Amino acid sequence: MAGLPVSIVFTNNVSLDFLNHMQLSSGSHCVFNLKAHLIFVVAYRRKVISSTILERLKEFFSEVCRRVRVRLMECSGEEDHVHLLISYPPTTCQSTIMFPCLFNKAVLIEHGSLTNSK
């Protein structure tokens, strides 16, 4: 009996091999893999995000994620919306991530900081 390969299959058909390849993070008392797909849409879906504004938004969102201790995995967008894929710990609430993004982005756009060159 010793030395036989063991395959553990969970009730929802997730094998142990699959779990070994997942990128799990750990806290003091937990193991987690939380991700969120956030989409920021321009009002009335107006096509106002140029490539330079998109690059500035990527820099801005990465800075916000760094400040709230969240990992920005992907950031891309089109002329009327921006996609963010983030990984966050269970101690961080999604609203804690969203509020600085929404508030500061609106202030930057209103004052023209995103459209001006560095």
DSSP file with accessible surface (Angstrom, degrees, kcal/mol):
  #  RESIDUE AA STRUCTURE BP1 BP2  ACC     N-H-->O    O-->H-N    N-H-->O    O-->H-N    TCO  KAPPA ALPHA  PHI   PSI    X-CA   Y-CA   Z-CA
    1    1 A M    >         0   0  206      0, 0.0     3,-1.3     0, 0.0     2,-0.1   0.000 360.0 360.0 360.0 -35.3    0.0    0.0    0.0
    2    2 A A  T 3   +     0   0  102      1,-0.2     0, 0.0     3,-0.0     0, 0.0  -0.430 360.0  28.0 -68.3 142.3    2.8    2.4    0.7
    3    3 A G  T 3  S+     0   0   83      1,-0.3    -1,-0.2    -2,-0.1     3,-0.0   0.423  82.5 135.7  90.4  -3.6    4.1    4.3   -2.3
    4    4 A L    <   -     0   0  111     -3,-1.3    -1,-0.3     1,-0.1     2,-0.1  -0.583  62.9-107.6 -76.2 138.9    0.9    4.2   -4.3
    5    5 A P        -     0   0  129      0, 0.0     2,-0.5     0, 0.0    -1,-0.1  -0.444  33.6-150.5 -66.7 139.2    0.0    7.5   -5.9
    6    6 A V        -     0   0  122     -2,-0.1     2,-0.5     2,-0.0    -3,-0.0  -0.940  11.3-169.3-114.2 131.4   -2.9    9.3   -4.2
    7    7 A S        -     0   0  101     -2,-0.5     2,-0.5     9,-0.0     8,-0.0  -0.982   7.3-159.3-120.9 118.6   -5.3   11.5   -6.1
    8    8 A I        -     0   0   78     -2,-0.5     8,-1.7     0, 0.0     2,-0.5  -0.861   7.6-171.2 -98.8 128.4   -7.7   13.6   -4.0
    9    9 A V  B     -A   15   0A  91     -2,-0.5     6,-0.2     6,-0.2     2,-0.1  -0.982  12.6-143.5-121.1 127.8  -10.8   14.9   -5.7
   10   10 A F    >   -     0   0   88      4,-1.9     3,-1.8    -2,-0.5     4,-0.1  -0.379  31.6 -99.8 -84.3 169.9  -13.1   17.3   -4.0
   11   11 A T  T 3  S+     0   0  148      1,-0.3    -1,-0.1     2,-0.1    -2,-0.0   0.794 121.9  54.1 -64.4 -27.4  -16.9   17.4   -4.3
   12   12 A N  T 3  S-     0   0  110      2,-0.1    -1,-0.3     1,-0.0     3,-0.1   0.083 122.2-103.3 -96.2  26.3  -16.8   20.2   -6.8
   13   13 A N  S <  S+     0   0  142     -3,-1.8     2,-0.6     1,-0.2    -2,-0.1   0.762  74.4 142.8  63.4  28.7  -14.4   18.3   -9.1
   14   14 A V        -     0   0   35     -4,-0.1    -4,-1.9     4,-0.0    -1,-0.2  -0.891  39.7-148.4 -97.7 117.8  -11.3   20.3   -8.1
   15   15 A S  B  >  -A    9   0A  39     -2,-0.6     4,-1.7    -6,-0.2    -6,-0.2  -0.464  21.3-118.2 -85.1 160.6   -8.3   18.0   -7.9
   16   16 A L  H  > S+     0   0   67     -8,-1.7     4,-1.9     1,-0.2     5,-0.1   0.856 114.8  60.7 -64.6 -32.6   -5.4   18.5   -5.6
   17   17 A D  H  > S+     0   0  101     -9,-0.2     4,-1.0     1,-0.2    -1,-0.2   0.907 103.4  50.2 -61.6 -40.7   -3.1   18.9   -8.6
   18   18 A F  H >> S+     0   0  115      1,-0.2     4,-0.7     2,-0.2     3,-0.7   0.919 108.7  52.2 -63.2 -41.5   -5.1   21.9   -9.7
   19   19 A L  H >< S+     0   0   52     -4,-1.7     3,-0.6     1,-0.2    -1,-0.2   0.843 102.7  59.0 -65.7 -31.2   -4.8   23.4   -6.2
   20   20 A N  H 3< S+     0   0  116     -4,-1.9    -1,-0.2     1,-0.2    -2,-0.2   0.804 106.4  48.2 -67.0 -27.4   -1.0   23.0   -6.3
   21   21 A H  H << S+     0   0  139     -4,-1.0    -1,-0.2    -3,-0.7    -2,-0.2   0.568  90.1 101.2 -90.7  -9.8   -0.8   25.2   -9.4
   22   22 A M  S << S-     0   0   57     -4,-0.7     2,-1.1    -3,-0.6    -3,-0.0  -0.458  79.1-121.8 -72.6 148.2   -3.0   28.0   -8.0
   23   23 A Q        -     0   0  130     -2,-0.1     2,-0.4    10,-0.0    -1,-0.1  -0.772  40.3-177.4 -91.9  96.2   -1.2   31.0   -6.7
   24   24 A L        -     0   0   83     -2,-1.1     2,-0.3    -5,-0.1     9,-0.2  -0.748  13.2-156.0 -97.5 141.9   -2.4   31.1   -3.1
   25   25 A S  E     -B   32   0B  52      7,-3.1     7,-3.0    -2,-0.4     2,-0.4  -0.766  11.8-145.3-107.3 160.7   -1.5   33.8   -0.6
   26   26 A S  E     -B   31   0B  94     -2,-0.3     5,-0.2     5,-0.2     2,-0.2  -0.973  12.6-170.7-133.4 144.6   -1.5   33.3    3.1
   27   27 A G        -     0   0   39      3,-2.9     3,-0.1    -2,-0.4     5,-0.0  -0.352  53.9 -76.3-107.2-163.8   -2.3   35.4    6.1
   28   28 A S  S    S+     0   0  111      1,-0.2     3,-0.0    -2,-0.2    -2,-0.0   0.860 127.9   8.9 -69.3 -31.4   -1.8   34.7    9.8
   29   29 A H  S    S+     0   0  179      1,-0.0     2,-0.3     0, 0.0    -1,-0.2   0.150 124.0  51.1-134.2  18.8   -4.7   32.3    9.9
   30   30 A C        -     0   0   58     -3,-0.1    -3,-2.9     2,-0.0     2,-0.4  -0.987  57.4-139.6-153.6 162.3   -5.9   31.8    6.4
   31   31 A V  E     +B   26   0B 100     -2,-0.3     2,-0.3    -5,-0.2    -5,-0.2  -0.990  36.4 173.1-122.4 133.6   -5.0   30.9    2.8
   32   32 A F  E     -B   25   0B  35     -7,-3.0    -7,-3.1    -2,-0.4     2,-0.0  -0.952  35.5-172.8-145.4 160.2   -6.7   33.0    0.1
   33   33 A N        +     0   0   53     -2,-0.3     2,-0.5    -9,-0.2    -9,-0.1  -0.563  28.5 168.5-150.2  74.0   -6.9   33.7   -3.6
   34   34 A L        +     0   0   59     54,-0.5    54,-1.5    -2,-0.0     2,-0.3  -0.820   3.4 171.3 -98.8 128.6   -9.2   36.7   -4.0
   35   35 A K  E     -C   87   0C  81     -2,-0.5     2,-0.4    52,-0.2    52,-0.2  -0.961  12.2-164.8-132.7 151.3   -9.5   38.5   -7.3
   36   36 A A  E     -C   86   0C   9     50,-2.2    50,-2.5    -2,-0.3     2,-0.7  -0.998  13.7-146.9-137.2 141.1  -11.8   41.2   -8.5
   37   37 A H  E     -C   85   0C 111     -2,-0.4     2,-0.4    48,-0.2    48,-0.2  -0.931  24.2-170.6-106.9 108.3  -12.5   42.5  -12.0
   38   38 A L  E     -C   84   0C  16     46,-2.7    46,-2.9    -2,-0.7     2,-0.5  -0.838   7.0-165.5-104.0 139.3  -13.3   46.2  -11.9
   39   39 A I  E     -C   83   0C  83     -2,-0.4     2,-0.6    44,-0.2    44,-0.2  -0.987   3.8-162.8-126.8 122.1  -14.6   48.2  -14.8
   40   40 A F  E     -C   82   0C  11     42,-2.6    42,-2.3    -2,-0.5     2,-0.4  -0.929  14.8-164.2-104.1 121.3  -14.6   52.0  -14.8
   41   41 A V  E     -C   81   0C  68     -2,-0.6    40,-0.2    40,-0.2     2,-0.1  -0.865  18.9-121.1-112.1 138.3  -17.0   53.4  -17.5
   42   42 A V    >   -     0   0   36     38,-2.4     3,-2.3    -2,-0.4    38,-0.0  -0.470  47.1 -88.2 -71.2 144.1  -17.0   56.9  -18.8
   43   43 A A  G >  S+     0   0   61      1,-0.3     3,-1.5     2,-0.2    -1,-0.1  -0.276 113.0   3.3 -56.4 134.8  -20.4   58.7  -18.4
   44   44 A Y  G 3  S-     0   0  195      1,-0.3    -1,-0.3    -3,-0.1    -2,-0.1   0.674 117.8 -87.5  60.3  18.4  -22.7   58.0  -21.3
   45   45 A R  G <   +     0   0  131     -3,-2.3    -1,-0.3     1,-0.2    -2,-0.2   0.813  69.9 177.8  53.1  34.2  -20.0   55.7  -22.7
   46   46 A R    <   -     0   0  146     -3,-1.5     2,-1.6    34,-0.1     3,-0.3  -0.422  35.0-122.6 -66.0 142.5  -18.4   58.7  -24.5
   47   47 A K        +     0   0  138      1,-0.2    33,-0.2    -2,-0.1    -1,-0.1  -0.616  67.3 126.6 -90.4  81.8  -15.3   57.7  -26.3
   48   48 A V        +     0   0   85     -2,-1.6     2,-0.9    31,-1.1    -1,-0.2   0.453  33.0 102.5-118.4  -5.3  -12.8   60.1  -24.6
   49   49 A I        -     0   0   18     30,-2.5    32,-0.1    -3,-0.3     2,-0.1  -0.730  50.6-173.0 -89.8 107.4  -10.0   57.8  -23.4
   50   50 A S     >  -     0   0   54     -2,-0.9     4,-2.6     1,-0.1     5,-0.2  -0.331  41.4 -97.5 -86.5 176.6   -7.0   58.2  -25.7
   51   51 A S  H  > S+     0   0   91      1,-0.2     4,-2.1     2,-0.2     5,-0.1   0.883 124.9  50.4 -66.1 -35.0   -3.9   56.1  -25.5
   52   52 A T  H  > S+     0   0   89      2,-0.2     4,-2.1     1,-0.2    -1,-0.2   0.916 111.7  47.2 -69.5 -40.5   -2.0   58.8  -23.6
   53   53 A I  H  > S+     0   0   26      2,-0.2     4,-2.7     1,-0.2    -2,-0.2   0.905 110.3  53.9 -65.8 -38.8   -4.9   59.1  -21.1
   54   54 A L  H  X S+     0   0   24     -4,-2.6     4,-2.3     1,-0.2    -2,-0.2   0.921 108.2  49.3 -62.6 -40.7   -5.0   55.3  -20.8
   55   55 A E  H  X S+     0   0   99     -4,-2.1     4,-2.0     2,-0.2    -1,-0.2   0.918 111.9  48.4 -64.4 -41.8   -1.3   55.2  -19.9
   56   56 A R  H  X S+     0   0   58     -4,-2.1     4,-2.4     2,-0.2    -2,-0.2   0.892 110.5  51.7 -64.9 -38.7   -1.8   57.9  -17.3
   57   57 A L  H  X S+     0   0    5     -4,-2.7     4,-3.2     2,-0.2     5,-0.3   0.899 107.2  53.3 -64.7 -38.4   -4.8   56.0  -15.9
   58   58 A K  H  X S+     0   0   62     -4,-2.3     4,-2.3     2,-0.2    -2,-0.2   0.931 110.9  46.3 -61.4 -44.2   -2.7   52.8  -15.6
   59   59 A E  H  X S+     0   0   81     -4,-2.0     4,-2.0     2,-0.2    -2,-0.2   0.920 114.1  49.0 -62.2 -43.4    0.0   54.7  -13.7
   60   60 A F  H  X S+     0   0   24     -4,-2.4     4,-2.4     2,-0.2    -2,-0.2   0.939 112.3  46.4 -63.2 -47.8   -2.7   56.3  -11.5
   61   61 A F  H  X S+     0   0    1     -4,-3.2     4,-2.6     1,-0.2    -1,-0.2   0.882 111.0  52.5 -66.0 -36.6   -4.4   52.9  -10.7
   62   62 A S  H  X S+     0   0   56     -4,-2.3     4,-2.1    -5,-0.3    -1,-0.2   0.899 110.1  49.2 -66.6 -35.8   -1.1   51.2  -10.0
   63   63 A E  H  X S+     0   0   74     -4,-2.0     4,-2.2     2,-0.2    -2,-0.2   0.924 111.5  48.4 -67.4 -42.9   -0.2   54.0   -7.5
   64   64 A V  H  X S+     0   0    1     -4,-2.4     4,-2.1     1,-0.2    -2,-0.2   0.932 111.9  49.8 -62.6 -44.0   -3.7   53.7   -5.8
   65   65 A C  H  <>S+     0   0    2     -4,-2.6     5,-3.0     1,-0.2     4,-0.3   0.895 109.5  51.5 -63.3 -37.6   -3.3   49.9   -5.6
   66   66 A R  H ><5S+     0   0  157     -4,-2.1     3,-1.0     3,-0.2    -1,-0.2   0.921 109.3  50.8 -64.6 -41.6    0.1   50.2   -4.1
   67   67 A R  H 3<5S+     0   0  117     -4,-2.2    -2,-0.2     1,-0.2    -1,-0.2   0.869 114.3  42.1 -65.3 -37.6   -1.2   52.7   -1.5
   68   68 A V  T 3<5S-     0   0   33     -4,-2.1    -1,-0.2    -5,-0.1    -2,-0.2   0.287 115.9-113.7 -94.4  11.2   -4.0   50.4   -0.4
   69   69 A R  T < 5 +     0   0  213     -3,-1.0     2,-0.4    -4,-0.3    -3,-0.2   0.926  69.8 136.6  59.6  50.6   -1.8   47.3   -0.5
   70   70 A V      < -     0   0   12     -5,-3.0     2,-0.6    -8,-0.1    -1,-0.2  -0.951  53.9-123.6-123.5 144.5   -3.5   45.6   -3.4
   71   71 A R  E     -D   87   0C 130     16,-2.5    16,-2.5    -2,-0.4     2,-0.8  -0.801  14.8-146.8 -94.1 122.0   -1.8   43.9   -6.3
   72   72 A L  E     +D   86   0C  45     -2,-0.6    14,-0.2    14,-0.2     3,-0.1  -0.785  21.4 175.3 -85.8 111.5   -2.8   45.2   -9.8
   73   73 A M  E     +     0   0C  60     12,-2.7     2,-0.3    -2,-0.8    13,-0.2   0.876  63.6   2.1 -87.4 -41.7   -2.6   42.1  -12.0
   74   74 A E  E     -D   85   0C 127     11,-1.6    11,-2.5     2,-0.0     2,-0.3  -0.997  54.8-176.5-146.3 148.8   -3.9   43.6  -15.3
   75   75 A C  E     +D   84   0C  24     -2,-0.3     2,-0.3     9,-0.2     9,-0.2  -0.939  23.5 139.6-147.2 120.4   -5.0   47.0  -16.5
   76   76 A S  E     +D   83   0C  55      7,-2.1     7,-3.8    -2,-0.3     2,-0.3  -0.938  16.1 168.9-149.9 171.9   -6.3   47.6  -20.0
   77   77 A G  E     -D   82   0C  22     -2,-0.3     5,-0.2     5,-0.3     2,-0.2  -0.986  22.2-131.1-170.9 178.8   -9.1   49.6  -21.6
   78   78 A E        -     0   0  124      3,-2.8     3,-0.4    -2,-0.3   -29,-0.0  -0.585  55.2 -71.0-129.5-165.5  -10.8   51.1  -24.6
   79   79 A E  S    S+     0   0  110      1,-0.2   -30,-2.5    -2,-0.2   -31,-1.1   0.708 129.7  27.9 -69.5 -19.2  -12.1   54.5  -25.6
   80   80 A D  S    S+     0   0    8    -33,-0.2   -38,-2.4     1,-0.2     2,-0.3   0.404 122.5  26.1-126.2   2.4  -15.0   54.4  -23.2
   81   81 A H  E     -C   41   0C  16     -3,-0.4    -3,-2.8   -40,-0.2     2,-0.4  -0.992  55.9-141.0-161.1 161.7  -13.9   52.1  -20.3
   82   82 A V  E     -CD  40  77C   3    -42,-2.3   -42,-2.6    -2,-0.3     2,-0.4  -0.990  14.6-149.9-130.0 134.0  -11.0   50.7  -18.3
   83   83 A H  E     -CD  39  76C  47     -7,-3.8    -7,-2.1    -2,-0.4     2,-0.4  -0.884  12.1-173.4-103.3 136.9  -10.6   47.2  -16.9
   84   84 A L  E     -CD  38  75C   1    -46,-2.9   -46,-2.7    -2,-0.4     2,-0.5  -0.993  10.0-164.3-126.7 135.7   -8.7   46.3  -13.8
   85   85 A L  E     +CD  37  74C  45    -11,-2.5   -12,-2.7    -2,-0.4   -11,-1.6  -0.985  22.6 178.4-116.2 117.1   -7.9   42.9  -12.4
   86   86 A I  E     -CD  36  72C   0    -50,-2.5   -50,-2.2    -2,-0.5     2,-0.4  -0.856  25.1-150.5-121.9 154.4   -6.8   43.0   -8.8
   87   87 A S  E     +CD  35  71C  13    -16,-2.5   -16,-2.5    -2,-0.3   -52,-0.2  -0.993  27.8 173.6-120.6 129.7   -5.8   40.6   -6.2
   88   88 A Y        -     0   0   29    -54,-1.5   -54,-0.5    -2,-0.4   -18,-0.1  -0.952  31.1-108.5-140.0 155.1   -6.5   41.6   -2.6
   89   89 A P    >   -     0   0   30      0, 0.0     3,-1.8     0, 0.0   -63,-0.0  -0.414  35.0-111.7 -79.0 160.1   -6.3   40.1    0.9
   90   90 A P  T 3  S+     0   0   67      0, 0.0   -63,-0.0     0, 0.0   -57,-0.0   0.677 114.4  66.3 -67.7 -12.7   -9.5   39.2    2.9
   91   91 A T  T 3  S+     0   0  132      2,-0.1     2,-0.5     0, 0.0    -3,-0.0   0.601  88.6  80.6 -81.4 -10.6   -8.8   42.1    5.3
   92   92 A T  S <  S-     0   0   23     -3,-1.8     2,-0.3   -23,-0.1    -4,-0.1  -0.857  73.8-143.0-101.9 128.3   -9.3   44.7    2.5
   93   93 A C    >>  -     0   0   71     -2,-0.5     4,-0.9     1,-0.1     3,-0.8  -0.635  17.3-127.5 -85.8 144.3  -12.8   45.7    1.6
   94   94 A Q  H >> S+     0   0   83     -2,-0.3     4,-2.5     1,-0.3     3,-0.6   0.851 109.9  59.4 -61.9 -32.3  -13.5   46.3   -2.1
   95   95 A S  H 3> S+     0   0   75      1,-0.2     4,-2.4     2,-0.2    -1,-0.3   0.840  97.9  60.0 -66.6 -28.3  -15.0   49.7   -1.3
   96   96 A T  H <4 S+     0   0   72     -3,-0.8    -1,-0.2     1,-0.2    -2,-0.2   0.837 111.3  40.9 -65.0 -30.6  -11.7   50.7    0.2
   97   97 A I  H <X S+     0   0    1     -4,-0.9     4,-1.1    -3,-0.6    -2,-0.2   0.884 116.2  48.8 -82.2 -41.3  -10.1   50.1   -3.2
   98   98 A M  H  X S+     0   0   56     -4,-2.5     4,-2.9     1,-0.2     5,-0.3   0.888 101.0  61.6 -70.4 -42.0  -12.9   51.7   -5.2
   99   99 A F  H  X S+     0   0  139     -4,-2.4     4,-2.8     1,-0.2     5,-0.4   0.933 105.7  43.8 -58.9 -50.5  -13.3   55.0   -3.3
  100  100 A P  H  > S+     0   0   23      0, 0.0     4,-1.9     0, 0.0     5,-0.4   0.897 115.2  51.5 -62.3 -34.3   -9.8   56.4   -3.9
  101  101 A C  H  X S+     0   0    0     -4,-1.1     4,-1.6     2,-0.2     5,-0.2   0.953 116.0  39.0 -65.3 -47.9  -10.0   55.3   -7.6
  102  102 A L  H  X S+     0   0   80     -4,-2.9     4,-1.9     2,-0.2     5,-0.2   0.948 120.7  43.0 -68.9 -47.6  -13.3   56.9   -8.2
  103  103 A F  H  X S+     0   0  113     -4,-2.8     4,-2.0    -5,-0.3     5,-0.2   0.964 118.7  41.2 -66.7 -51.9  -12.7   60.1   -6.2
  104  104 A N  H  X S+     0   0   43     -4,-1.9     4,-2.6    -5,-0.4     5,-0.2   0.865 113.0  54.4 -68.2 -34.8   -9.1   60.8   -7.3
  105  105 A K  H  X S+     0   0   40     -4,-1.6     4,-2.5    -5,-0.4     5,-0.2   0.938 109.2  48.7 -63.4 -42.7   -9.8   59.9  -10.9
  106  106 A A  H  X S+     0   0   52     -4,-1.9     4,-2.5    -5,-0.2    -2,-0.2   0.918 112.5  48.0 -63.9 -41.1  -12.7   62.4  -11.0
  107  107 A V  H  X S+     0   0   48     -4,-2.0     4,-2.2     2,-0.2     6,-0.3   0.929 112.2  49.2 -65.6 -43.5  -10.5   65.2   -9.4
  108  108 A L  H  X>S+     0   0   47     -4,-2.6     5,-2.0     1,-0.2     6,-0.8   0.915 113.6  45.6 -63.1 -41.9   -7.7   64.5  -11.8
  109  109 A I  H ><5S+     0   0   95     -4,-2.5     3,-0.9     3,-0.2    -1,-0.2   0.926 111.6  52.5 -68.0 -40.5   -9.9   64.6  -14.9
  110  110 A E  H 3<5S+     0   0  153     -4,-2.5    -2,-0.2     1,-0.3    -1,-0.2   0.903 113.9  42.4 -63.0 -39.0  -11.7   67.7  -13.7
  111  111 A H  H 3<5S-     0   0  128     -4,-2.2    -1,-0.3    -5,-0.2    -2,-0.2   0.484 113.3-118.2 -87.6  -2.2   -8.4   69.6  -13.2
  112  112 A G  T <X5S+     0   0   15     -3,-0.9     4,-1.4    -4,-0.5    -3,-0.2   0.627  72.2 133.4  80.1  12.0   -7.0   68.3  -16.5
  113  113 A S  T  4<S+     0   0   45     -5,-2.0    -4,-0.2    -6,-0.3    -5,-0.1   0.816  70.2  51.6 -67.5 -30.6   -4.1   66.4  -14.8
  114  114 A L  T  4 S+     0   0    6     -6,-0.8    -1,-0.2     1,-0.2   -58,-0.2   0.810 111.6  45.8 -77.0 -27.2   -4.7   63.3  -16.8
  115  115 A T  T  4 S+     0   0   91     -7,-0.3    -2,-0.2    -3,-0.2    -1,-0.2   0.733  97.5  85.1 -88.5 -21.0   -4.7   65.0  -20.2
  116  116 A N  S  < S-     0   0   96     -4,-1.4     2,-0.1     1,-0.1    -4,-0.0  -0.499  85.1-111.4 -77.8 150.4   -1.6   67.2  -19.5
  117  117 A S              0   0  114     -2,-0.2    -1,-0.1     1,-0.1    -2,-0.1  -0.386 360.0 360.0 -76.7 161.7    1.8   65.8  -20.2
  118  118 A K              0   0  178     -2,-0.1    -1,-0.1    -4,-0.1    -4,-0.0  -0.228 360.0 360.0 -67.1 360.0    4.1   65.0  -17.3
